[in-house]
Amino acid sequence: MMKPPSVTTLKKYLSAMAKTKAKYITADRLSRTLGVYPEIISETLSYFDPMINMDYEYDLTELIPQIEEYITKAQEKKPVVIKKSLVTQKILDQYDSLGDFIYKKMTIGGLLDPNIELSDKELKVLKKLIQEEQAKRKK
């Protein structure tokens, strides 16, 4: 069992085939466009039809629908990457001190709100501000 081809490689092959004006595209013709050896192109596309490796005159345009279908399926599977909320210096610069953060986030009209719920990002900012305050005091 061979490993499936990468989506980026297949997209590169498809775009090169789309740019080529020829109706009949062989691995050799595509290799001149891409600057990749025809053997590598044949090996990659043999995932869709194993006969490509033996037939040097194989028309690669026949594989375009299969390649496009493969790409759409591969992109559907990808889980959405959840970005971690980073505490940047720009966010920290919004607050002069720890007290300023507490005043801006945890008070209503100057009175401390005992029912306040800080988000995870706000807790990370608070933690970072505390660490900075401790570092200042150690100096």
CORBELWO-V551539 format. One record per run of one state. SS is the DSSP state (alpha for helix, beta for strand, coil for the rest). FROM is the first residue (numbers start at 1). TO is the last residue. Records with the same first field share a line. If there is no record, write none. Layout:
BEGIN
SS->FROM-TO  FROM-TO
END
This chain:
BEGIN
coil->1-6  20-26  35-37  46-49  54-59  78-88  93-97  109-110  113-119  139-139
alpha->7-19  27-34  38-45  50-53  60-77  89-92  98-106  120-138
beta->107-108  111-112
END
